[in-house]
Amino acid sequence: MTKLLMNRRRFIGTTALAGAAVASPAYLRRAAAQGSGEVNIWTYNDFVPESFKEQFESETGIKVNVRLVDDQGKQFNLLAAEQPNPTVDIMTVAGHRFLQFINSELLAPLDTDRLSNWGNINPTFSESDWATINGEKWGAPILSGMEVLSYNTELVSQEEAMTWDTLFSEEYAGQTAYIIQDMMSIVMLMMGYDGNMVEYMDDPEKAAAIVEEAKQFLIEKKPLVRKYYDSGAEVQQMFVNQDIALGHSWNGPAAALINDGFPLGMTIPNEGSYGFVYTYNVANNAPNVDNAYTFLDAILASPEIGAAMTKASGFISTYKDASNYLTDLEKKSTSFPEEQLANLQFFRAEANELKYSLVDPAVEAVKAA
Amino acid sequence: MTHDASVRKDSGGNAVPAGDRTFWGRVANWGPYQAFSALLTASPRRQFLILAAFPILWLLTQHLGPMLQMLRVSLTDAYPVAPGTQQEFTLENYMRFFGDRIFWMPFFRTLTFAAVFTFCTLIITYPVAYFLARHVSRRNQMLMLLLLLVPFWVGEIVRTYAIMILLGNTGAVNLVLKWLGLIDRPIPFMYTSFSMGVGIVYLTALYMLLPLYSALEKLPQSMNEAAADLGAGAWTRFRRISLPMTIEGISSGCTLVFLISTGFYATPVLLGGPSTTVFAETIAGFFHVAGDEWPTGAAFAVIMFAAALLITGVFQKLMNMLRKGDTK
């Protein structure tokens, strides 16, 4: 009987604790996130190299809690829902999405004086125009990516892959895939328009007409596509399973497959494409700011870490001399010929409000068609 | 050696009952506690209320709470609320659905898919349940049920990936067909309504199977034997006895599978193609998009929830009428 009573008491105690945890208000969640030796990071898969994480934890005693994300919008919404008491310290925002996060007061300006290794970043990225907003830096650039045309080299020639038209050709019907939101920008570029929509900020009617044209194009070409996908892992799997012969992708997942020995190639087609830079950012009201800066300074410490991030993710490192630590194959998979790089331009944020107010419904319309 | 376990003496040499030795014992014998216990358990009604309090609290906070919160968000113009802005109530999010036809297609596609896949699941699992309940010995039934449960020990995503491995261009099905010489090039099963259907039927089969098994198991063998004695063939016995008497199981199974099918997200995303976009994907799109789109997503979720409930309500009503018609 005593044993039974003890079990019942334990049960009641455990239930009460579990109930309290479930019902815990924001300040309790924050208290949990504010562990003395922790740093909470929202980032993409493979953006924190495992070896670095283990070394950092053992040397500093700060536990690194990584929550994987696969979408900028999800990060925005999660953080917006948690503010003003977020559980995250460091998040991973693409440079062209800065404005949205800053305007919503979700990011804290980055105090680069606290980062003794800031100088290890290639100035092309750390000092470029998009990196400074309102006179402040908002993130530490870590990896650079671009929208590319990836193709199975056993099925598609490089010459064919030098134009986005091949992606929409009858010859490869049912063997292509793309991220539809990203393709809207690329299709606008293919048609000779500004996919960033900066040129049309003063002419919303023209902007709407261009998006409508791109939308109609994608609806017309819908019978030819095998899959609209969302994440890099999906397109990798489709290539490996030979479900597709070519597709639009980010260079990171494609490079990772090339490094694994898969017969894949990628190009920046003649019509052009867009590039972007991932940055580590400190969240506004982050619970462990000091730990966040310790982590950022450590991860920027050496080009080997940058190279490790490139090896794992396939994206191009923003660190000076990181390529010295890559194999020849890895260098090849993370670089492009000069003539192709000339076709590349970076995503810009100025017209995002106008652009996405038109593009988001268009994407839904293409999916629904 | 003797030891009196029930009585102990205090410092003054007075006997102390065993119950008072421990902390909990002292609490149990504490006057105010006893008065409070008596107050709580004074009547069966109060005892019932105390017993029911935790489940009710659980239902309210864990089931109804999130849904009410979703309903509330669906009636606002912004969520999460940006700094410096004020949230206002509006029906605009609901009007967006009714005012824009592009959202109707995935909505009706979802309901159609759910209805078709529910029917397919019923057709596929009924014979299995019938065999299990009527032809497998009692001793082996539990073992067979356990075997059928094995895939459900892993999550939805893992099982969906299993289907991908099976149906991909380099998957098992295509390899076997190629090996048999039936095809030269792989059949593109994946990213079609077929692959999505296979996935959903596989994932929901158990929710159909168990109510059917339960209904079939209760069916007296003697009724079938009597019908056979009177000259009824197998089909007639099934149509006139088994089917009407398992309507309740069919109704429960179909309701469960239909409701689950309308809400599937990961499976259509992973197995579906460009022409199989379901409403859950549309709803998810509003939650992924950075901006004030949560209220629209919440409104669309409420619309789907209400539609699914309405359809299952009508379906249940029809099944009840059928059942009553048969028992007349």
HADDOCK unambig.tbl for C-alpha pairs under 7 A between the chains (distance, minus, plus):
assign (segid A and resid 73 and name CA) (segid B and resid 288 and name CA) 4.97 0.50 0.50
assign (segid A and resid 73 and name CA) (segid B and resid 289 and name CA) 4.82 0.50 0.50
assign (segid A and resid 73 and name CA) (segid B and resid 290 and name CA) 4.15 0.50 0.50
assign (segid A and resid 74 and name CA) (segid B and resid 288 and name CA) 4.83 0.50 0.50
assign (segid A and resid 74 and name CA) (segid B and resid 289 and name CA) 6.99 0.50 0.50
assign (segid A and resid 74 and name CA) (segid B and resid 290 and name CA) 6.87 0.50 0.50
assign (segid A and resid 76 and name CA) (segid B and resid 290 and name CA) 5.77 0.50 0.50
assign (segid A and resid 77 and name CA) (segid B and resid 290 and name CA) 6.04 0.50 0.50
assign (segid A and resid 80 and name CA) (segid B and resid 80 and name CA) 5.89 0.50 0.50
assign (segid A and resid 81 and name CA) (segid B and resid 80 and name CA) 5.21 0.50 0.50
assign (segid A and resid 104 and name CA) (segid B and resid 82 and name CA) 6.15 0.50 0.50
assign (segid A and resid 104 and name CA) (segid B and resid 83 and name CA) 6.69 0.50 0.50
assign (segid A and resid 226 and name CA) (segid B and resid 191 and name CA) 6.78 0.50 0.50
assign (segid A and resid 226 and name CA) (segid B and resid 273 and name CA) 6.42 0.50 0.50
assign (segid A and resid 226 and name CA) (segid B and resid 274 and name CA) 6.80 0.50 0.50
assign (segid A and resid 227 and name CA) (segid B and resid 191 and name CA) 6.45 0.50 0.50
assign (segid A and resid 227 and name CA) (segid B and resid 273 and name CA) 5.06 0.50 0.50
assign (segid A and resid 227 and name CA) (segid B and resid 274 and name CA) 5.47 0.50 0.50
assign (segid A and resid 228 and name CA) (segid B and resid 273 and name CA) 6.91 0.50 0.50
assign (segid A and resid 228 and name CA) (segid B and resid 274 and name CA) 5.87 0.50 0.50
assign (segid A and resid 241 and name CA) (segid B and resid 168 and name CA) 6.34 0.50 0.50
assign (segid A and resid 241 and name CA) (segid B and resid 169 and name CA) 6.00 0.50 0.50
assign (segid A and resid 241 and name CA) (segid B and resid 170 and name CA) 5.52 0.50 0.50
assign (segid A and resid 242 and name CA) (segid B and resid 169 and name CA) 6.11 0.50 0.50
assign (segid A and resid 242 and name CA) (segid B and resid 170 and name CA) 6.86 0.50 0.50
assign (segid A and resid 243 and name CA) (segid B and resid 168 and name CA) 6.84 0.50 0.50
assign (segid A and resid 243 and name CA) (segid B and resid 169 and name CA) 5.63 0.50 0.50
assign (segid A and resid 365 and name CA) (segid B and resid 102 and name CA) 5.51 0.50 0.50
assign (segid A and resid 367 and name CA) (segid B and resid 274 and name CA) 6.56 0.50 0.50
assign (segid A and resid 367 and name CA) (segid B and resid 277 and name CA) 6.35 0.50 0.50
assign (segid A and resid 368 and name CA) (segid B and resid 102 and name CA) 5.97 0.50 0.50
assign (segid A and resid 368 and name CA) (segid B and resid 103 and name CA) 6.89 0.50 0.50
assign (segid A and resid 368 and name CA) (segid B and resid 105 and name CA) 5.87 0.50 0.50
assign (segid A and resid 368 and name CA) (segid B and resid 106 and name CA) 5.88 0.50 0.50
assign (segid A and resid 368 and name CA) (segid B and resid 277 and name CA) 6.66 0.50 0.50
